[in-house]
Amino acid sequence: MLGRALLLRCPWCGGRPTFLRGWFRRVDRCRTCGIRWHREEGFELGTVTVNTIVTFGSLAVAMGVGFVLTAPDIPVLPFVASLFVVALVMPVAIYPFTYTIWLAFDLAVHPPERAELDDAMAAVASGDAAAGTPIRPPQRRTRST
């Protein structure tokens, strides 16, 4: 599943197009198999975590390479400027990958239940998944008094 995720394919079915629609836009389901990418409340926290880990890891590698290449006389300003560029570019460059990687991890740890798969198949059969319904904000429950 991780291999599919790294290719920006649906980790569950391997299909393309998946739930990504452009670099920063998503739809609520995979347009091939119908599985939801937002499987539970707080799902985005995992994608933010993956993005942070990869970004900090790339900064650590860039610092290590920079220290090795420029030691013993380290040019501080160009060094810090290059790290700043890495810190700005990396999260944007890996943004869609973090969603597919986290979904692959989540599917491996918590495989979909029968009800979730039935819901996905119903969405594909009705054409909702293929249409790529844009993400709607979650509905708030109102209390009746």
OpenMM code with the backbone's topology and positions (N, CA, C; nanometers):
from openmm import Vec3, app, unit

residues = "MET LEU GLY ARG ALA LEU LEU LEU ARG CYS PRO TRP CYS GLY GLY ARG PRO THR PHE LEU ARG GLY TRP PHE ARG ARG VAL ASP ARG CYS ARG THR CYS GLY ILE ARG TRP HIS ARG GLU GLU GLY PHE GLU LEU GLY THR VAL THR VAL ASN THR ILE VAL THR PHE GLY SER LEU ALA VAL ALA MET GLY VAL GLY PHE VAL LEU THR ALA PRO ASP ILE PRO VAL LEU PRO PHE VAL ALA SER LEU PHE VAL VAL ALA LEU VAL MET PRO VAL ALA ILE TYR PRO PHE THR TYR THR ILE TRP LEU ALA PHE ASP LEU ALA VAL HIS PRO PRO GLU ARG ALA GLU LEU ASP ASP ALA MET ALA ALA VAL ALA SER GLY ASP ALA ALA ALA GLY THR PRO ILE ARG PRO PRO GLN ARG ARG THR ARG SER THR".split()
positions = [
    Vec3(0.0815, -0.1194, 0.0000),
    Vec3(0.0000, 0.0000, 0.0000),
    Vec3(0.0859, 0.1259, 0.0000),
    Vec3(0.2006, 0.1205, 0.0666),
    Vec3(0.2871, 0.2381, 0.0706),
    Vec3(0.3398, 0.2721, -0.0682),
    Vec3(0.3692, 0.1704, -0.1477),
    Vec3(0.4157, 0.1947, -0.2845),
    Vec3(0.3110, 0.2677, -0.3675),
    Vec3(0.1862, 0.2273, -0.3525),
    Vec3(0.0780, 0.2969, -0.4232),
    Vec3(0.0676, 0.4411, -0.3762),
    Vec3(0.0803, 0.4608, -0.2455),
    Vec3(0.0691, 0.5954, -0.1894),
    Vec3(0.1805, 0.6856, -0.2411),
    Vec3(0.3003, 0.6320, -0.2521),
    Vec3(0.4124, 0.7128, -0.3018),
    Vec3(0.3963, 0.7505, -0.4490),
    Vec3(0.3136, 0.6753, -0.5210),
    Vec3(0.2848, 0.7075, -0.6614),
    Vec3(0.1579, 0.7916, -0.6758),
    Vec3(0.1062, 0.8413, -0.5622),
    Vec3(-0.0174, 0.9209, -0.5575),
    Vec3(-0.1361, 0.8444, -0.6138),
    Vec3(-0.1382, 0.7161, -0.5869),
    Vec3(-0.2518, 0.6324, -0.6224),
    Vec3(-0.3283, 0.5989, -0.4955),
    Vec3(-0.4498, 0.5528, -0.5120),
    Vec3(-0.5285, 0.5134, -0.3957),
    Vec3(-0.4592, 0.3952, -0.3285),
    Vec3(-0.4288, 0.4054, -0.1994),
    Vec3(-0.3624, 0.2936, -0.1330),
    Vec3(-0.4480, 0.1674, -0.1286),
    Vec3(-0.5781, 0.1806, -0.1314),
    Vec3(-0.6662, 0.0645, -0.1210),
    Vec3(-0.6783, -0.0096, -0.2541),
    Vec3(-0.7112, 0.0636, -0.3610),
    Vec3(-0.7369, -0.0042, -0.4887),
    Vec3(-0.6254, 0.0159, -0.5915),
    Vec3(-0.5369, 0.1112, -0.5690),
    Vec3(-0.4297, 0.1390, -0.6636),
    Vec3(-0.4761, 0.2193, -0.7832),
    Vec3(-0.6005, 0.2631, -0.7811),
    Vec3(-0.6567, 0.3346, -0.8949),
    Vec3(-0.6161, 0.4794, -0.9025),
    Vec3(-0.6323, 0.5287, -1.0216),
    Vec3(-0.6105, 0.6689, -1.0473),
    Vec3(-0.7173, 0.7123, -1.1429),
    Vec3(-0.7934, 0.8120, -1.1247),
    Vec3(-0.7735, 0.9182, -1.0277),
    Vec3(-0.8191, 0.8760, -0.8893),
    Vec3(-0.7530, 0.9295, -0.7912),
    Vec3(-0.7865, 0.9000, -0.6525),
    Vec3(-0.8642, 1.0166, -0.5952),
    Vec3(-0.8555, 1.0404, -0.4662),
    Vec3(-0.9288, 1.1488, -0.4032),
    Vec3(-0.8605, 1.2838, -0.4211),
    Vec3(-0.7422, 1.2853, -0.4812),
    Vec3(-0.6726, 1.4112, -0.5055),
    Vec3(-0.7234, 1.4730, -0.6351),
    Vec3(-0.7466, 1.6008, -0.6315),
    Vec3(-0.7882, 1.6741, -0.7505),
    Vec3(-0.7002, 1.7980, -0.7566),
    Vec3(-0.5851, 1.7833, -0.8157),
    Vec3(-0.4870, 1.8908, -0.8152),
    Vec3(-0.3941, 1.8752, -0.6951),
    Vec3(-0.3012, 1.9687, -0.6809),
    Vec3(-0.2005, 1.9583, -0.5754),
    Vec3(-0.2585, 1.9859, -0.4371),
    Vec3(-0.3511, 2.0817, -0.4272),
    Vec3(-0.4040, 2.1214, -0.2972),
    Vec3(-0.5518, 2.0913, -0.2775),
    Vec3(-0.6178, 2.0363, -0.3758),
    Vec3(-0.7611, 2.0095, -0.3641),
    Vec3(-0.7866, 1.8600, -0.3575),
    Vec3(-0.8913, 1.8276, -0.2801),
    Vec3(-0.9300, 1.6874, -0.2665),
    Vec3(-1.0812, 1.6770, -0.2803),
    Vec3(-1.1245, 1.5568, -0.3110),
    Vec3(-1.2659, 1.5237, -0.3053),
    Vec3(-1.2821, 1.4248, -0.1902),
    Vec3(-1.4060, 1.3986, -0.1501),
    Vec3(-1.4244, 1.3195, -0.0279),
    Vec3(-1.4025, 1.1696, -0.0451),
    Vec3(-1.3962, 1.1196, -0.1683),
    Vec3(-1.3786, 0.9758, -0.1918),
    Vec3(-1.2792, 0.9509, -0.3046),
    Vec3(-1.2234, 0.8302, -0.3033),
    Vec3(-1.1450, 0.7858, -0.4187),
    Vec3(-1.2418, 0.7741, -0.5355),
    Vec3(-1.2063, 0.8289, -0.6487),
    Vec3(-1.2965, 0.8271, -0.7632),
    Vec3(-1.2957, 0.6927, -0.8358),
    Vec3(-1.2123, 0.5997, -0.7904),
    Vec3(-1.2092, 0.4669, -0.8490),
    Vec3(-1.2847, 0.3652, -0.7635),
    Vec3(-1.2483, 0.3567, -0.6351),
    Vec3(-1.3105, 0.2547, -0.5492),
    Vec3(-1.4146, 0.3114, -0.4529),
    Vec3(-1.4167, 0.4417, -0.4337),
    Vec3(-1.5181, 0.5036, -0.3499),
    Vec3(-1.4853, 0.5113, -0.2025),
    Vec3(-1.3674, 0.4651, -0.1601),
    Vec3(-1.3346, 0.4702, -0.0177),
    Vec3(-1.3078, 0.6155, 0.0233),
    Vec3(-1.3543, 0.6507, 0.1409),
    Vec3(-1.3335, 0.7872, 0.1907),
    Vec3(-1.1909, 0.8038, 0.2396),
    Vec3(-1.1315, 0.9186, 0.2115),
    Vec3(-0.9977, 0.9440, 0.2635),
    Vec3(-1.0058, 0.9955, 0.4063),
    Vec3(-1.1137, 1.0611, 0.4418),
    Vec3(-1.1323, 1.1140, 0.5771),
    Vec3(-1.2120, 1.0101, 0.6549),
    Vec3(-1.1433, 0.9110, 0.7084),
    Vec3(-1.2098, 0.7945, 0.7654),
    Vec3(-1.2628, 0.8169, 0.9054),
    Vec3(-1.2093, 0.9126, 0.9778),
    Vec3(-1.2553, 0.9396, 1.1133),
    Vec3(-1.2234, 1.0832, 1.1502),
    Vec3(-1.2810, 1.1284, 1.2581),
    Vec3(-1.2578, 1.2644, 1.3045),
    Vec3(-1.1094, 1.2822, 1.3388),
    Vec3(-1.0522, 1.3926, 1.2952),
    Vec3(-0.9123, 1.4201, 1.3239),
    Vec3(-0.8147, 1.3506, 1.2320),
    Vec3(-0.8602, 1.3024, 1.1180),
    Vec3(-0.7740, 1.2272, 1.0262),
    Vec3(-0.6580, 1.3133, 0.9747),
    Vec3(-0.6813, 1.4438, 0.9604),
    Vec3(-0.5770, 1.5313, 0.9072),
    Vec3(-0.4566, 1.5423, 0.9996),
    Vec3(-0.4743, 1.5132, 1.1271),
    Vec3(-0.3619, 1.5197, 1.2201),
    Vec3(-0.2503, 1.4242, 1.1769),
    Vec3(-0.2867, 1.3093, 1.1243),
    Vec3(-0.1864, 1.2149, 1.0758),
    Vec3(-0.1103, 1.2685, 0.9562),
    Vec3(-0.1801, 1.3363, 0.8661),
    Vec3(-0.1118, 1.3920, 0.7488),
    Vec3(-0.0182, 1.5047, 0.7890),
    Vec3(-0.0595, 1.5851, 0.8860),
    Vec3(0.0272, 1.6923, 0.9360),
    Vec3(0.1503, 1.6318, 1.0030),
    Vec3(0.1316, 1.5232, 1.0738),
    Vec3(0.2439, 1.4558, 1.1400),
    Vec3(0.3426, 1.4018, 1.0372),
    Vec3(0.2940, 1.3362, 0.9336),
    Vec3(0.3814, 1.2845, 0.8283),
    Vec3(0.4567, 1.3999, 0.7625),
    Vec3(0.3874, 1.5088, 0.7329),
    Vec3(0.4503, 1.6242, 0.6695),
    Vec3(0.5591, 1.6818, 0.7600),
    Vec3(0.5313, 1.6935, 0.8882),
    Vec3(0.6285, 1.7489, 0.9818),
    Vec3(0.7517, 1.6595, 0.9945),
    Vec3(0.7305, 1.5300, 1.0048),
    Vec3(0.8428, 1.4368, 1.0188),
    Vec3(0.9329, 1.4410, 0.8956),
    Vec3(0.8728, 1.4393, 0.7773),
    Vec3(0.9524, 1.4415, 0.6543),
    Vec3(1.0244, 1.5757, 0.6394),
    Vec3(0.9564, 1.6848, 0.6716),
    Vec3(1.0195, 1.8169, 0.6604),
    Vec3(1.1358, 1.8298, 0.7579),
    Vec3(1.1163, 1.7909, 0.8840),
    Vec3(1.2257, 1.7987, 0.9814),
    Vec3(1.3392, 1.7043, 0.9432),
    Vec3(1.3057, 1.5878, 0.8909),
    Vec3(1.4096, 1.4956, 0.8453),
    Vec3(1.4922, 1.5535, 0.7320),
    Vec3(1.4253, 1.6197, 0.6374),
    Vec3(1.4994, 1.6812, 0.5265),
    Vec3(1.5849, 1.7974, 0.5755),
    Vec3(1.5355, 1.8712, 0.6757),
    Vec3(1.6170, 1.9785, 0.7339),
    Vec3(1.7402, 1.9213, 0.8040),
    Vec3(1.7251, 1.8105, 0.8750),
    Vec3(1.8388, 1.7480, 0.9423),
    Vec3(1.9422, 1.6997, 0.8413),
    Vec3(1.8952, 1.6395, 0.7321),
    Vec3(1.9876, 1.5937, 0.6273),
    Vec3(2.0579, 1.7134, 0.5629),
    Vec3(1.9823, 1.8192, 0.5332),
    Vec3(2.0423, 1.9387, 0.4725),
    Vec3(2.1458, 2.0019, 0.5654),
    Vec3(2.1160, 2.0045, 0.6952),
    Vec3(2.2143, 2.0586, 0.7907),
    Vec3(2.3395, 1.9720, 0.7956),
    Vec3(2.3212, 1.8416, 0.8011),
    Vec3(2.4367, 1.7522, 0.8050),
    Vec3(2.5239, 1.7650, 0.6817),
    Vec3(2.4603, 1.7678, 0.5649),
    Vec3(2.5357, 1.7823, 0.4399),
    Vec3(2.6051, 1.9181, 0.4363),
    Vec3(2.5342, 2.0218, 0.4790),
    Vec3(2.5930, 2.1567, 0.4800),
    Vec3(2.7124, 2.1659, 0.5721),
    Vec3(2.7035, 2.1055, 0.6898),
    Vec3(2.8161, 2.1082, 0.7832),
    Vec3(2.9357, 2.0324, 0.7273),
    Vec3(2.9103, 1.9176, 0.6672),
    Vec3(3.0200, 1.8366, 0.6134),
    Vec3(3.0882, 1.9074, 0.4965),
    Vec3(3.0095, 1.9699, 0.4096),
    Vec3(3.0667, 2.0345, 0.2909),
    Vec3(3.1384, 2.1658, 0.3214),
    Vec3(3.0986, 2.2353, 0.4261),
    Vec3(3.1557, 2.3684, 0.4504),
    Vec3(3.2458, 2.3751, 0.5727),
    Vec3(3.2622, 2.2673, 0.6480),
    Vec3(3.3463, 2.2706, 0.7682),
    Vec3(3.4918, 2.2924, 0.7287),
    Vec3(3.5696, 2.3597, 0.8003),
    Vec3(3.5494, 2.4177, 0.9317),
    Vec3(3.4983, 2.5625, 0.9262),
    Vec3(3.4953, 2.6248, 0.8092),
    Vec3(3.4519, 2.7651, 0.7993),
    Vec3(3.3101, 2.7684, 0.7417),
    Vec3(3.2096, 2.7637, 0.8273),
    Vec3(3.0701, 2.7544, 0.7849),
    Vec3(3.0154, 2.8943, 0.7568),
    Vec3(2.9708, 2.9210, 0.6326),
    Vec3(2.9090, 3.0501, 0.6009),
    Vec3(2.7653, 3.0527, 0.6570),
    Vec3(2.7466, 3.1199, 0.7660),
    Vec3(2.6217, 3.1109, 0.8412),
    Vec3(2.5024, 3.1643, 0.7622),
    Vec3(2.5137, 3.2835, 0.7063),
    Vec3(2.3983, 3.3434, 0.6388),
    Vec3(2.3510, 3.2606, 0.5193),
    Vec3(2.4379, 3.2209, 0.4255),
    Vec3(2.3890, 3.1359, 0.3165),
    Vec3(2.3372, 3.0002, 0.3654),
    Vec3(2.3987, 2.9490, 0.4698),
    Vec3(2.3572, 2.8205, 0.5254),
    Vec3(2.2159, 2.8297, 0.5834),
    Vec3(2.1904, 2.9326, 0.6622),
    Vec3(2.0578, 2.9512, 0.7215),
    Vec3(1.9550, 2.9831, 0.6133),
    Vec3(1.9933, 3.0609, 0.5127),
    Vec3(1.9004, 3.0941, 0.4033),
    Vec3(1.8612, 2.9689, 0.3260),
    Vec3(1.9565, 2.8807, 0.3012),
    Vec3(1.9237, 2.7576, 0.2278),
    Vec3(1.8337, 2.6668, 0.3115),
    Vec3(1.8569, 2.6605, 0.4415),
    Vec3(1.7694, 2.5822, 0.5289),
    Vec3(1.6289, 2.6415, 0.5342),
    Vec3(1.6205, 2.7735, 0.5308),
    Vec3(1.4911, 2.8413, 0.5293),
    Vec3(1.4138, 2.8046, 0.4027),
    Vec3(1.4825, 2.8004, 0.2892),
    Vec3(1.4183, 2.7619, 0.1634),
    Vec3(1.3695, 2.6177, 0.1701),
    Vec3(1.4505, 2.5292, 0.2246),
    Vec3(1.4091, 2.3888, 0.2400),
    Vec3(1.2858, 2.3797, 0.3291),
    Vec3(1.2851, 2.4577, 0.4378),
    Vec3(1.1725, 2.4543, 0.5312),
    Vec3(1.0446, 2.5079, 0.4684),
    Vec3(1.0554, 2.5969, 0.3726),
    Vec3(0.9367, 2.6501, 0.3045),
    Vec3(0.8906, 2.5622, 0.1890),
    Vec3(0.9832, 2.5071, 0.1145),
    Vec3(0.9485, 2.4317, -0.0066),
    Vec3(0.9040, 2.2885, 0.0247),
    Vec3(0.9684, 2.2237, 0.1193),
    Vec3(0.9420, 2.0826, 0.1446),
    Vec3(0.7959, 2.0534, 0.1815),
    Vec3(0.7334, 2.1263, 0.2742),
    Vec3(0.5939, 2.0933, 0.3070),
    Vec3(0.4995, 2.1068, 0.1876),
    Vec3(0.5248, 2.2036, 0.1021),
    Vec3(0.4396, 2.2230, -0.0156),
    Vec3(0.4655, 2.1119, -0.1178),
    Vec3(0.5913, 2.0747, -0.1337),
    Vec3(0.6265, 1.9733, -0.2332),
    Vec3(0.5693, 1.8359, -0.1987),
    Vec3(0.5596, 1.8047, -0.0696),
    Vec3(0.5136, 1.6713, -0.0309),
    Vec3(0.3686, 1.6692, 0.0141),
    Vec3(0.2984, 1.7807, 0.0032),
    Vec3(0.1622, 1.7926, 0.0551),
    Vec3(0.0685, 1.6797, 0.0109),
    Vec3(0.0510, 1.6518, -0.1183),
    Vec3(-0.0427, 1.5443, -0.1548),
    Vec3(0.0070, 1.4052, -0.1140),
    Vec3(0.1371, 1.3877, -0.1091),
    Vec3(0.1919, 1.2579, -0.0705),
    Vec3(0.1579, 1.2246, 0.0747),
    Vec3(0.1521, 1.3272, 0.1594),
    Vec3(0.1236, 1.3009, 0.3001),
    Vec3(-0.0162, 1.2433, 0.3185),
    Vec3(-0.1116, 1.2848, 0.2361),
    Vec3(-0.2471, 1.2301, 0.2466),
    Vec3(-0.2511, 1.0840, 0.2049),
    Vec3(-0.1862, 1.0503, 0.0945),
    Vec3(-0.1900, 0.9113, 0.0499),
    Vec3(-0.1069, 0.8215, 0.1413),
    Vec3(0.0055, 0.8727, 0.1923),
    Vec3(0.0880, 0.7925, 0.2834),
    Vec3(0.0125, 0.7657, 0.4131),
    Vec3(-0.0513, 0.8683, 0.4667),
    Vec3(-0.1242, 0.8477, 0.5920),
    Vec3(-0.2443, 0.7553, 0.5717),
    Vec3(-0.3126, 0.7692, 0.4589),
    Vec3(-0.4243, 0.6795, 0.4325),
    Vec3(-0.3752, 0.5350, 0.4203),
    Vec3(-0.2598, 0.5137, 0.3570),
    Vec3(-0.2039, 0.3784, 0.3458),
    Vec3(-0.1727, 0.3219, 0.4843),
    Vec3(-0.1142, 0.4042, 0.5706),
    Vec3(-0.0849, 0.3599, 0.7067),
    Vec3(-0.2139, 0.3276, 0.7818),
    Vec3(-0.3119, 0.4153, 0.7699),
    Vec3(-0.4381, 0.3951, 0.8404),
    Vec3(-0.5105, 0.2700, 0.7904),
    Vec3(-0.5091, 0.2468, 0.6600),
    Vec3(-0.5736, 0.1272, 0.6058),
    Vec3(-0.5010, 0.0001, 0.6487),
    Vec3(-0.3681, 0.0077, 0.6635),
    Vec3(-0.2927, -0.1096, 0.7076),
    Vec3(-0.3195, -0.1402, 0.8543),
    Vec3(-0.3314, -0.0357, 0.9345),
    Vec3(-0.3531, -0.0550, 1.0783),
    Vec3(-0.4997, -0.0843, 1.1093),
    Vec3(-0.5892, -0.0136, 1.0407),
    Vec3(-0.7336, -0.0313, 1.0615),
    Vec3(-0.8004, -0.0612, 0.9276),
    Vec3(-0.7991, -0.1859, 0.8842),
    Vec3(-0.8642, -0.2186, 0.7563),
    Vec3(-1.0112, -0.1792, 0.7597),
    Vec3(-1.0656, -0.1410, 0.6441),
    Vec3(-1.2057, -0.0994, 0.6425),
    Vec3(-1.2990, -0.2129, 0.6824),
    Vec3(-1.4020, -0.1753, 0.7553),
    Vec3(-1.5031, -0.2732, 0.7931),
    Vec3(-1.5983, -0.2933, 0.6763),
    Vec3(-1.6790, -0.3960, 0.6869),
    Vec3(-1.7728, -0.4296, 0.5788),
    Vec3(-1.8658, -0.3125, 0.5474),
    Vec3(-1.9119, -0.2417, 0.6479),
    Vec3(-2.0035, -0.1288, 0.6260),
    Vec3(-1.9355, -0.0173, 0.5465),
    Vec3(-1.8074, 0.0062, 0.5753),
    Vec3(-1.7339, 0.1096, 0.5019),
    Vec3(-1.7136, 0.0698, 0.3561),
    Vec3(-1.6855, -0.0572, 0.3331),
    Vec3(-1.6693, -0.1052, 0.1957),
    Vec3(-1.8023, -0.1025, 0.1202),
    Vec3(-1.9111, -0.1371, 0.1889),
    Vec3(-2.0433, -0.1300, 0.1257),
    Vec3(-2.0784, 0.0135, 0.0886),
    Vec3(-2.0455, 0.1073, 0.1773),
    Vec3(-2.0693, 0.2493, 0.1500),
    Vec3(-1.9872, 0.2948, 0.0287),
    Vec3(-1.8633, 0.2481, 0.0200),
    Vec3(-1.7773, 0.2836, -0.0932),
    Vec3(-1.8326, 0.2264, -0.2235),
    Vec3(-1.8771, 0.1015, -0.2196),
    Vec3(-1.9322, 0.0401, -0.3411),
    Vec3(-2.0614, 0.1095, -0.3830),
    Vec3(-2.1419, 0.1505, -0.2862),
    Vec3(-2.2661, 0.2223, -0.3184),
    Vec3(-2.2352, 0.3577, -0.3810),
    Vec3(-2.1300, 0.4246, -0.3332),
    Vec3(-2.0921, 0.5541, -0.3904),
    Vec3(-2.0437, 0.5378, -0.5339),
    Vec3(-1.9704, 0.4309, -0.5613),
    Vec3(-1.9233, 0.4052, -0.6973),
    Vec3(-2.0422, 0.3719, -0.7875),
    Vec3(-2.1333, 0.2901, -0.7371),
    Vec3(-2.2495, 0.2498, -0.8173),
    Vec3(-2.3397, 0.3686, -0.8486),
    Vec3(-2.3532, 0.4609, -0.7549),
    Vec3(-2.4410, 0.5770, -0.7772),
    Vec3(-2.3726, 0.6865, -0.8566),
    Vec3(-2.2416, 0.6762, -0.8746),
    Vec3(-2.1693, 0.7776, -0.9503),
    Vec3(-2.1175, 0.8913, -0.8649),
    Vec3(-2.1429, 0.8872, -0.7335),
    Vec3(-2.0941, 0.9936, -0.6463),
    Vec3(-1.9425, 0.9971, -0.6408),
    Vec3(-1.8792, 0.8830, -0.6388),
    Vec3(-1.7332, 0.8788, -0.6297),
    Vec3(-1.6694, 0.9271, -0.7588),
    Vec3(-1.7252, 0.8877, -0.8734),
    Vec3(-1.6680, 0.9276, -1.0020),
    Vec3(-1.6868, 1.0758, -1.0275),
    Vec3(-1.7948, 1.1325, -0.9747),
    Vec3(-1.8196, 1.2754, -0.9945),
    Vec3(-1.7205, 1.3601, -0.9168),
    Vec3(-1.6634, 1.3039, -0.8123),
    Vec3(-1.5670, 1.3785, -0.7343),
    Vec3(-1.6314, 1.4929, -0.6595),
    Vec3(-1.7216, 1.4593, -0.5720),
    Vec3(-1.7898, 1.5615, -0.4947),
    Vec3(-1.6885, 1.6390, -0.4120),
    Vec3(-1.6881, 1.7720, -0.4231),
    Vec3(-1.5928, 1.8495, -0.3430),
    Vec3(-1.6178, 1.8282, -0.1938),
    Vec3(-1.5148, 1.8505, -0.1172),
    Vec3(-1.5237, 1.8305, 0.0266),
    Vec3(-1.6166, 1.9349, 0.0862),
    Vec3(-1.7088, 1.8875, 0.1655),
    Vec3(-1.8007, 1.9760, 0.2356),
    Vec3(-1.7552, 1.9867, 0.3800),
    Vec3(-1.7697, 2.1052, 0.4398),
    Vec3(-1.7340, 2.1139, 0.5814),
    Vec3(-1.8270, 2.0267, 0.6638),
    Vec3(-1.7783, 1.9732, 0.7740),
    Vec3(-1.8631, 1.8855, 0.8550),
    Vec3(-1.9836, 1.9613, 0.9095),
    Vec3(-2.0962, 1.8915, 0.9142),
    Vec3(-2.2187, 1.9510, 0.9648),
    Vec3(-2.2137, 1.9507, 1.1164),
    Vec3(-2.2514, 2.0620, 1.1745),
    Vec3(-2.2563, 2.0704, 1.3203),
    Vec3(-2.3933, 2.0234, 1.3663),
    Vec3(-2.3917, 1.9497, 1.4713),
    Vec3(-2.5164, 1.9037, 1.5294),
    Vec3(-2.5737, 2.0150, 1.6161),
    Vec3(-2.7004, 2.0350, 1.6022),
    Vec3(-2.7646, 2.1364, 1.6849),
    Vec3(-2.8448, 2.0659, 1.7925),
    Vec3(-2.8439, 2.1271, 1.9067),
    Vec3(-2.9182, 2.0693, 2.0182),
    Vec3(-3.0588, 2.1281, 2.0201),
    Vec3(-3.1514, 2.0426, 2.0351),
    Vec3(-3.2890, 2.0910, 2.0484),
    Vec3(-3.3225, 2.0984, 2.1961),
    Vec3(-3.3795, 2.2094, 2.2344),
    Vec3(-3.4104, 2.2273, 2.3768),
    Vec3(-3.5564, 2.2122, 2.4052),
] * unit.nanometer
topology = app.Topology()
chain = topology.addChain("A")
for resn in residues:
    res = topology.addResidue(resn, chain)
    for name in ("N", "CA", "C"):
        topology.addAtom(name, app.Element.getBySymbol(name[0]), res)
